[in-house]
């Protein structure tokens, strides 16, 4: 089978690695989005997302993508059923007093790591400006103005928040939004551990992972906005920036160095989606700010769907049939 993948980010690169084992695959990438060199992969999710994160971890390990494990601390009440779920997937947890945080926390080992995303996305790509026209049962696909529809047996759309710029003719149940984080200077422990603070409402993760005074933190409100056509991302007004930073400073003595952001994409229920939208077009989308956790696992489900017809209904796009408009909610990796 000859497959064209539109988008070469976390999902597109995972799809390329999986499908290239059996098929002829080409990645058409607009190259408009840059990733942090490393992103959090966490098993500390809920419901079926934990299984999806486990599948993602297997993909990283299969293709020898570097992961750097970190112990994490979760502050706030976590339901016992969720803790049991984490343990079922091999995460070691215990409740402990963390003196440098000043709170009791759930200490987890084997649940969190930083993934070398740059290594994952280092695949062959062709830079193209792609447009997909949805008509009746068929998608017409154009790259740099040239129609490619008949050159491939099937296409997979996995361009993240730029999906809404690429697709014309029909509205799909996805919305792009701006997500941001800040690099801060503070306690050296924050460059050694991952912290999920559900009491004050923020997370922190190492920047370098060597015990430096620099760390990354965030968890502000979702800012709905369209991705830029020219690929130049301009930071919008972040109304809750000072609020988020004040929460961090309530817990730690720290100061902001700079803020960086990127485009994310959400669905009506803020859970990821995959499936067939036309006879020759599949989609993998709506990673909702936790693509490193679930993206490769979702790519595996998509490959199994294309090759074997296997379905995981919780993530199928069919669940949004008839939805025309919606508001984005809370990112689902937050407990």
TORVO-805781 format. One record per residue (C-alpha): residue number from 1; residue in three letters; x, y, z. Coordinates in pm, whole numbers. Example, Ala and Ser with C-alpha at 12.3 -4.5 7.8 and 13.67 -1.06 7.14 Angstrom:
+-----+---------+--------+--------+--------+
! num ! residuo !      X !      Y !      Z !
+-----+---------+--------+--------+--------+
!   1 !     ala !   1230 !   -450 !    780 !
!   2 !     ser !   1367 !   -106 !    714 !
+-----+---------+--------+--------+--------+
***
This chain:
+-----+---------+--------+--------+--------+
! num ! residuo !      X !      Y !      Z !
+-----+---------+--------+--------+--------+
!   1 !     unk !      0 !      0 !      0 !
!   2 !     unk !    122 !    353 !    -80 !
!   3 !     unk !     43 !    588 !    207 !
!   4 !     unk !     82 !    966 !    229 !
!   5 !     unk !    112 !   1114 !    579 !
!   6 !     unk !     35 !   1484 !    611 !
!   7 !     unk !    230 !   1619 !    909 !
!   8 !     unk !    562 !   1505 !   1050 !
!   9 !     unk !    526 !   1576 !   1421 !
!  10 !     unk !    492 !   1323 !   1703 !
!  11 !     unk !    204 !   1130 !   1546 !
!  12 !     unk !    317 !   1159 !   1184 !
!  13 !     unk !    669 !   1044 !   1269 !
!  14 !     unk !    535 !    753 !   1475 !
!  15 !     unk !    304 !    653 !   1188 !
!  16 !     unk !    596 !    665 !    946 !
!  17 !     unk !    806 !    435 !   1165 !
!  18 !     unk !    523 !    186 !   1218 !
!  19 !     unk !    378 !    175 !    867 !
!  20 !     unk !    713 !    179 !    683 !
!  21 !     unk !    773 !   -175 !    805 !
!  22 !     unk !    508 !   -304 !    560 !
!  23 !     unk !    415 !    -21 !    326 !
!  24 !     unk !    555 !    251 !    100 !
!  25 !     unk !    516 !    569 !    304 !
!  26 !     unk !    589 !    934 !    231 !
!  27 !     unk !    559 !   1220 !    482 !
!  28 !     unk !    438 !   1557 !    351 !
!  29 !     unk !    527 !   1812 !    615 !
!  30 !     unk !    454 !   2186 !    607 !
!  31 !     unk !    732 !   2241 !    865 !
!  32 !     unk !    547 !   2514 !   1048 !
!  33 !     unk !    575 !   2387 !   1404 !
!  34 !     unk !    880 !   2332 !   1620 !
!  35 !     unk !    881 !   2113 !   1929 !
!  36 !     unk !   1075 !   2137 !   2252 !
!  37 !     unk !   1374 !   1898 !   2222 !
!  38 !     unk !   1224 !   1695 !   2508 !
!  39 !     unk !    865 !   1656 !   2628 !
!  40 !     unk !    708 !   1478 !   2924 !
!  41 !     unk !    590 !   1123 !   2878 !
!  42 !     unk !    378 !   1027 !   3177 !
!  43 !     unk !    180 !    718 !   3277 !
!  44 !     unk !      7 !    925 !   3546 !
!  45 !     unk !   -314 !    971 !   3351 !
!  46 !     unk !   -663 !    826 !   3396 !
!  47 !     unk !   -893 !    577 !   3226 !
!  48 !     unk !   -789 !    426 !   2893 !
!  49 !     unk !   -534 !    704 !   2845 !
!  50 !     unk !   -300 !    508 !   3075 !
!  51 !     unk !   -311 !    214 !   2834 !
!  52 !     unk !   -250 !    451 !   2544 !
!  53 !     unk !     49 !    601 !   2724 !
!  54 !     unk !    182 !    249 !   2787 !
!  55 !     unk !    158 !    175 !   2413 !
!  56 !     unk !    342 !    502 !   2344 !
!  57 !     unk !    621 !    398 !   2576 !
!  58 !     unk !    650 !     67 !   2392 !
!  59 !     unk !    681 !    256 !   2062 !
!  60 !     unk !    958 !    478 !   2203 !
!  61 !     unk !   1147 !    174 !   2327 !
!  62 !     unk !   1094 !    -29 !   2007 !
!  63 !     unk !   1246 !    243 !   1791 !
!  64 !     unk !   1515 !    323 !   2048 !
!  65 !     unk !   1394 !    677 !   2116 !
!  66 !     unk !   1581 !    804 !   2419 !
!  67 !     unk !   1380 !    847 !   2739 !
!  68 !     unk !   1524 !   1003 !   3052 !
!  69 !     unk !   1338 !    877 !   3362 !
!  70 !     unk !   1249 !   1113 !   3647 !
!  71 !     unk !   1083 !   1061 !   3982 !
!  72 !     unk !    766 !   1266 !   4015 !
!  73 !     unk !    560 !   1411 !   4299 !
!  74 !     unk !    184 !   1459 !   4274 !
!  75 !     unk !     32 !   1704 !   4522 !
!  76 !     unk !   -337 !   1685 !   4604 !
!  77 !     unk !   -589 !   1406 !   4649 !
!  78 !     unk !   -577 !   1126 !   4391 !
!  79 !     unk !   -855 !    866 !   4383 !
!  80 !     unk !   -742 !    522 !   4499 !
!  81 !     unk !   -872 !    363 !   4178 !
!  82 !     unk !   -637 !    583 !   3975 !
!  83 !     unk !   -342 !    492 !   4198 !
!  84 !     unk !   -425 !    121 !   4150 !
!  85 !     unk !   -438 !    174 !   3773 !
!  86 !     unk !    -91 !    329 !   3777 !
!  87 !     unk !     44 !     38 !   3979 !
!  88 !     unk !   -113 !   -211 !   3736 !
!  89 !     unk !    106 !    -61 !   3465 !
!  90 !     unk !    424 !    -95 !   3667 !
!  91 !     unk !    446 !    244 !   3838 !
!  92 !     unk !    584 !    229 !   4192 !
!  93 !     unk !    402 !    475 !   4419 !
!  94 !     unk !    405 !    576 !   4784 !
!  95 !     unk !    283 !    866 !   4992 !
!  96 !     unk !    564 !   1065 !   5148 !
!  97 !     unk !    643 !   1400 !   5307 !
!  98 !     unk !    855 !   1609 !   5070 !
!  99 !     unk !   1042 !   1861 !   5283 !
! 100 !     unk !   1164 !   2086 !   5001 !
! 101 !     unk !    806 !   2118 !   4871 !
! 102 !     unk !    647 !   2147 !   5214 !
! 103 !     unk !    362 !   1904 !   5140 !
! 104 !     unk !    274 !   1538 !   5144 !
! 105 !     unk !    282 !   1397 !   4793 !
! 106 !     unk !    242 !   1081 !   4590 !
! 107 !     unk !    595 !    983 !   4492 !
! 108 !     unk !    603 !    787 !   4167 !
! 109 !     unk !    889 !    601 !   4004 !
! 110 !     unk !    867 !    437 !   3663 !
! 111 !     unk !    583 !    662 !   3557 !
! 112 !     unk !    752 !    970 !   3412 !
! 113 !     unk !   1030 !   1051 !   3171 !
! 114 !     unk !   1141 !   1319 !   2928 !
! 115 !     unk !   1140 !   1189 !   2570 !
! 116 !     unk !   1384 !   1295 !   2301 !
! 117 !     unk !   1116 !   1423 !   2061 !
! 118 !     unk !   1374 !   1562 !   1821 !
! 119 !     unk !   1508 !   1208 !   1777 !
! 120 !     unk !   1157 !   1069 !   1720 !
! 121 !     unk !   1078 !   1321 !   1445 !
! 122 !     unk !   1410 !   1272 !   1264 !
! 123 !     unk !   1255 !   1095 !    965 !
! 124 !     unk !   1254 !   1157 !    587 !
! 125 !     unk !   1010 !   1439 !    503 !
! 126 !     unk !    916 !   1638 !    198 !
! 127 !     unk !    835 !   2002 !    266 !
! 128 !     unk !    500 !   2079 !    109 !
! 129 !     unk !    215 !   2321 !    156 !
! 130 !     unk !    -78 !   2081 !    163 !
! 131 !     unk !   -449 !   2142 !    108 !
! 132 !     unk !   -714 !   1872 !    141 !
! 133 !     unk !  -1053 !   1922 !    -19 !
! 134 !     unk !  -1329 !   1707 !    128 !
! 135 !     unk !  -1596 !   1617 !   -129 !
! 136 !     unk !  -1858 !   1344 !    -96 !
! 137 !     unk !  -1667 !   1021 !    -22 !
! 138 !     unk !  -1326 !   1125 !   -149 !
! 139 !     unk !  -1054 !   1361 !    -30 !
! 140 !     unk !   -860 !   1548 !   -298 !
! 141 !     unk !   -506 !   1616 !   -177 !
! 142 !     unk !   -284 !   1890 !   -316 !
! 143 !     unk !     83 !   1957 !   -233 !
! 144 !     unk !    234 !   2287 !   -348 !
! 145 !     unk !    -62 !   2317 !   -584 !
! 146 !     unk !    -15 !   1976 !   -750 !
! 147 !     unk !   -284 !   1710 !   -700 !
! 148 !     unk !   -157 !   1388 !   -543 !
! 149 !     unk !   -489 !   1210 !   -494 !
! 150 !     unk !   -423 !    931 !   -746 !
! 151 !     unk !    -59 !    884 !   -645 !
! 152 !     unk !   -142 !    724 !   -310 !
! 153 !     unk !   -380 !    450 !   -199 !
! 154 !     unk !   -465 !    638 !    117 !
! 155 !     unk !   -371 !    947 !    319 !
! 156 !     unk !   -345 !   1013 !    690 !
! 157 !     unk !   -394 !   1367 !    822 !
! 158 !     unk !   -183 !   1425 !   1133 !
! 159 !     unk !    -79 !   1791 !   1115 !
! 160 !     unk !   -196 !   1884 !   1465 !
! 161 !     unk !   -332 !   2234 !   1511 !
! 162 !     unk !   -268 !   2309 !   1141 !
! 163 !     unk !   -535 !   2056 !   1041 !
! 164 !     unk !   -788 !   2339 !   1035 !
! 165 !     unk !   -573 !   2533 !    786 !
! 166 !     unk !   -526 !   2229 !    562 !
! 167 !     unk !   -882 !   2096 !    533 !
! 168 !     unk !  -1136 !   2277 !    314 !
! 169 !     unk !  -1490 !   2187 !    215 !
! 170 !     unk !  -1617 !   2042 !    542 !
! 171 !     unk !  -1577 !   2125 !    909 !
! 172 !     unk !  -1413 !   1860 !   1127 !
! 173 !     unk !  -1466 !   1852 !   1508 !
! 174 !     unk !  -1132 !   2005 !   1605 !
! 175 !     unk !  -1024 !   2342 !   1742 !
! 176 !     unk !   -672 !   2486 !   1762 !
! 177 !     unk !   -551 !   2668 !   2070 !
! 178 !     unk !   -237 !   2826 !   2214 !
! 179 !     unk !    -54 !   2649 !   2496 !
! 180 !     unk !    241 !   2796 !   2682 !
! 181 !     unk !    503 !   2734 !   2950 !
! 182 !     unk !    767 !   2942 !   3121 !
! 183 !     unk !   1133 !   2882 !   3195 !
! 184 !     unk !   1206 !   2984 !   3554 !
! 185 !     unk !   1501 !   3003 !   3788 !
! 186 !     unk !   1453 !   2855 !   4133 !
! 187 !     unk !   1527 !   2554 !   4356 !
! 188 !     unk !   1765 !   2304 !   4200 !
! 189 !     unk !   1533 !   2016 !   4296 !
! 190 !     unk !   1294 !   2132 !   4023 !
! 191 !     unk !   1555 !   2037 !   3762 !
! 192 !     unk !   1570 !   1688 !   3912 !
! 193 !     unk !   1203 !   1599 !   3963 !
! 194 !     unk !    865 !   1642 !   3793 !
! 195 !     unk !    596 !   1805 !   4008 !
! 196 !     unk !    220 !   1795 !   3947 !
! 197 !     unk !     64 !   2043 !   4188 !
! 198 !     unk !   -314 !   1993 !   4189 !
! 199 !     unk !   -346 !   2202 !   4505 !
! 200 !     unk !   -228 !   2529 !   4350 !
! 201 !     unk !   -276 !   2432 !   3986 !
! 202 !     unk !     55 !   2408 !   3796 !
! 203 !     unk !    318 !   2158 !   3688 !
! 204 !     unk !    696 !   2178 !   3670 !
! 205 !     unk !    952 !   1969 !   3489 !
! 206 !     unk !   1332 !   1972 !   3454 !
! 207 !     unk !   1487 !   2185 !   3184 !
! 208 !     unk !   1830 !   2020 !   3174 !
! 209 !     unk !   1785 !   1741 !   3428 !
! 210 !     unk !   2123 !   1796 !   3594 !
! 211 !     unk !   2020 !   1986 !   3904 !
! 212 !     unk !   2059 !   2330 !   3750 !
! 213 !     unk !   1856 !   2624 !   3886 !
! 214 !     unk !   1640 !   2624 !   3571 !
! 215 !     unk !   1308 !   2448 !   3526 !
! 216 !     unk !    995 !   2466 !   3307 !
! 217 !     unk !    649 !   2529 !   3453 !
! 218 !     unk !    300 !   2603 !   3330 !
! 219 !     unk !    -72 !   2512 !   3317 !
! 220 !     unk !   -258 !   2823 !   3218 !
! 221 !     unk !   -600 !   2857 !   3060 !
! 222 !     unk !   -661 !   2745 !   2702 !
! 223 !     unk !   -646 !   3031 !   2450 !
! 224 !     unk !   -849 !   2949 !   2140 !
! 225 !     unk !   -689 !   3089 !   1823 !
! 226 !     unk !   -624 !   2993 !   1464 !
! 227 !     unk !   -274 !   2884 !   1363 !
! 228 !     unk !    -91 !   3137 !   1144 !
! 229 !     unk !   -105 !   3072 !    770 !
! 230 !     unk !    254 !   3193 !    730 !
! 231 !     unk !    383 !   2960 !   1003 !
! 232 !     unk !    512 !   3249 !   1215 !
! 233 !     unk !    360 !   3203 !   1559 !
! 234 !     unk !    285 !   3529 !   1738 !
! 235 !     unk !    218 !   3505 !   2109 !
! 236 !     unk !   -133 !   3615 !   2203 !
! 237 !     unk !   -226 !   3800 !   2519 !
! 238 !     unk !   -195 !   3555 !   2810 !
! 239 !     unk !   -447 !   3687 !   3059 !
! 240 !     unk !   -368 !   3440 !   3338 !
! 241 !     unk !     12 !   3453 !   3304 !
! 242 !     unk !     67 !   3645 !   3627 !
! 243 !     unk !   -180 !   3418 !   3808 !
! 244 !     unk !      5 !   3102 !   3707 !
! 245 !     unk !    342 !   3251 !   3795 !
! 246 !     unk !    207 !   3366 !   4132 !
! 247 !     unk !     93 !   3010 !   4206 !
! 248 !     unk !    443 !   2883 !   4137 !
! 249 !     unk !    592 !   3155 !   4357 !
! 250 !     unk !    351 !   3065 !   4636 !
! 251 !     unk !    518 !   2725 !   4645 !
! 252 !     unk !    878 !   2814 !   4551 !
! 253 !     unk !   1111 !   3111 !   4545 !
! 254 !     unk !   1151 !   3152 !   4171 !
! 255 !     unk !   1162 !   3412 !   3895 !
! 256 !     unk !   1057 !   3397 !   3534 !
! 257 !     unk !   1326 !   3391 !   3263 !
! 258 !     unk !   1108 !   3375 !   2951 !
! 259 !     unk !    783 !   3237 !   2812 !
! 260 !     unk !    748 !   3010 !   2512 !
! 261 !     unk !    434 !   2869 !   2352 !
! 262 !     unk !    304 !   2659 !   2070 !
! 263 !     unk !    -18 !   2554 !   1902 !
! 264 !     unk !   -223 !   2263 !   2035 !
! 265 !     unk !   -550 !   2109 !   1920 !
! 266 !     unk !   -861 !   2000 !   2110 !
! 267 !     unk !  -1174 !   1793 !   2053 !
! 268 !     unk !  -1527 !   1830 !   2199 !
! 269 !     unk !  -1447 !   1592 !   2487 !
! 270 !     unk !  -1078 !   1690 !   2507 !
! 271 !     unk !   -967 !   1335 !   2428 !
! 272 !     unk !   -768 !   1232 !   2120 !
! 273 !     unk !   -934 !   1110 !   1804 !
! 274 !     unk !   -859 !    885 !   1511 !
! 275 !     unk !  -1054 !    718 !   1232 !
! 276 !     unk !  -1160 !    735 !    870 !
! 277 !     unk !  -1325 !   1055 !    744 !
! 278 !     unk !  -1328 !    974 !    370 !
! 279 !     unk !  -1271 !    657 !    169 !
! 280 !     unk !   -908 !    754 !    110 !
! 281 !     unk !   -843 !    968 !    419 !
! 282 !     unk !   -780 !    885 !    784 !
! 283 !     unk !   -717 !   1132 !   1063 !
! 284 !     unk !   -522 !   1129 !   1390 !
! 285 !     unk !   -576 !   1448 !   1585 !
! 286 !     unk !   -681 !   1632 !   1900 !
! 287 !     unk !   -384 !   1546 !   2120 !
! 288 !     unk !   -498 !   1817 !   2364 !
! 289 !     unk !   -154 !   1913 !   2491 !
! 290 !     unk !    -37 !   1563 !   2583 !
! 291 !     unk !     91 !   1432 !   2251 !
! 292 !     unk !    412 !   1284 !   2389 !
! 293 !     unk !    206 !   1067 !   2624 !
! 294 !     unk !    -56 !    935 !   2382 !
! 295 !     unk !     55 !   1028 !   2028 !
! 296 !     unk !    264 !    720 !   1941 !
! 297 !     unk !      3 !    491 !   2097 !
! 298 !     unk !   -268 !    656 !   1889 !
! 299 !     unk !    -49 !    610 !   1580 !
! 300 !     unk !    -35 !    238 !   1658 !
! 301 !     unk !   -416 !    220 !   1688 !
! 302 !     unk !   -444 !    396 !   1352 !
! 303 !     unk !   -208 !    150 !   1186 !
! 304 !     unk !   -408 !   -142 !   1327 !
! 305 !     unk !   -730 !     20 !   1206 !
! 306 !     unk !   -597 !     66 !    852 !
! 307 !     unk !   -440 !   -279 !    826 !
! 308 !     unk !   -681 !   -497 !   1023 !
! 309 !     unk !   -997 !   -294 !   1080 !
! 310 !     unk !   -946 !   -310 !   1458 !
! 311 !     unk !  -1125 !    -30 !   1648 !
! 312 !     unk !  -1101 !    128 !   1991 !
! 313 !     unk !  -1435 !    308 !   1999 !
! 314 !     unk !  -1344 !    545 !   2283 !
! 315 !     unk !  -1109 !    730 !   2047 !
! 316 !     unk !  -1292 !    697 !   1715 !
! 317 !     unk !  -1396 !   1018 !   1540 !
! 318 !     unk !  -1744 !    872 !   1485 !
! 319 !     unk !  -1836 !    975 !   1840 !
! 320 !     unk !  -1852 !   1337 !   1724 !
! 321 !     unk !  -2093 !   1279 !   1438 !
! 322 !     unk !  -2334 !   1574 !   1408 !
! 323 !     unk !  -2134 !   1812 !   1629 !
! 324 !     unk !  -2097 !   2150 !   1455 !
! 325 !     unk !  -1956 !   2372 !   1727 !
! 326 !     unk !  -1823 !   2332 !   2080 !
! 327 !     unk !  -1611 !   2495 !   2349 !
! 328 !     unk !  -1278 !   2355 !   2458 !
! 329 !     unk !  -1256 !   2222 !   2812 !
! 330 !     unk !   -980 !   2117 !   3050 !
! 331 !     unk !   -680 !   1930 !   2915 !
! 332 !     unk !   -736 !   1564 !   3002 !
! 333 !     unk !   -389 !   1491 !   3137 !
! 334 !     unk !   -488 !   1699 !   3439 !
! 335 !     unk !   -648 !   1485 !   3711 !
+-----+---------+--------+--------+--------+
***
